[in-house]
Amino acid sequence: MRQPMRMKFLLLVPGLLVLAAPSLAQPVQRRAAPGVKDAMRRCRLLPLPQVVDGARARMGDARWIGADLDILSCVYTLKFLRDGAVIWVEMDGQSGRYLGQTGN
């Protein structure tokens, strides 16, 4: 009696994998971190690419590597890399105005 049960199990597993394959193949959708959409409405934030472009004009050959958002102050901290050193640039998220930087 164990043999038929084992055979059913062995036939069931590949069938389940075939059914699950389309959902596993779906591209991962990027979503904003929790609270960012609310902050964008509350702060009336500029789009991040626009803020980054403003900072890039100041940073010359430094490479942009990421950003953080302080939801309470509506300030973006943009991270740039130049000659192995990280530079943090603070930008006002509402106006895009340069606020200052730390690092070389």
SVG drawing of the C-alpha trace seen along z (x, -y; Angstrom):
<svg xmlns="http://www.w3.org/2000/svg" viewBox="-2 -76 43 78">
<polyline fill="none" stroke="black" stroke-width="0.4" points="0.0,0.0 2.9,-2.3 4.0,-2.0 0.9,-3.7 1.0,-6.5 4.6,-7.2 3.9,-7.1 1.1,-9.6 3.4,-11.9 6.1,-11.7 3.6,-12.6 2.1,-15.4 5.3,-17.3 6.3,-18.0 2.7,-19.0 2.8,-21.6 6.1,-22.9 4.6,-23.4 1.7,-25.3 3.9,-27.5 6.5,-28.3 4.6,-31.2 4.2,-33.0 7.9,-32.4 8.9,-33.8 7.1,-37.2 9.5,-40.1 10.0,-41.7 8.2,-45.0 10.0,-47.8 7.9,-49.5 8.6,-52.5 9.4,-52.0 6.5,-52.2 5.6,-55.8 7.4,-57.3 4.2,-57.9 2.6,-59.6 5.7,-61.7 5.6,-62.6 2.1,-63.9 2.7,-65.6 6.0,-67.2 5.3,-67.6 8.6,-66.0 10.3,-66.5 10.9,-63.2 14.2,-61.7 15.8,-61.7 15.3,-65.5 16.9,-66.0 19.8,-63.7 20.4,-65.6 20.7,-68.8 23.2,-67.2 25.2,-65.7 25.8,-69.2 27.7,-70.0 29.5,-66.6 31.4,-66.5 32.9,-63.1 31.5,-61.5 29.3,-58.4 25.8,-58.4 25.3,-55.2 22.1,-55.7 19.7,-57.9 17.9,-58.0 14.9,-60.1 14.2,-61.6 10.4,-61.6 10.1,-64.0 12.3,-66.8 11.7,-65.9 15.5,-65.9 17.2,-63.5 20.7,-62.3 22.3,-61.3 25.4,-59.1 28.2,-59.6 31.5,-57.8 34.7,-59.6 38.2,-58.0 36.9,-55.4 35.5,-57.9 31.8,-58.3 30.3,-61.8 26.9,-62.5 25.0,-65.3 21.9,-66.7 19.2,-68.1 15.8,-69.7 13.2,-67.3 10.7,-70.0 12.8,-72.6 15.8,-70.5 18.1,-73.1 21.6,-72.0 21.8,-72.0 25.4,-70.7 27.7,-67.7 29.9,-65.6 33.0,-63.9 35.4,-64.8"/>
</svg>
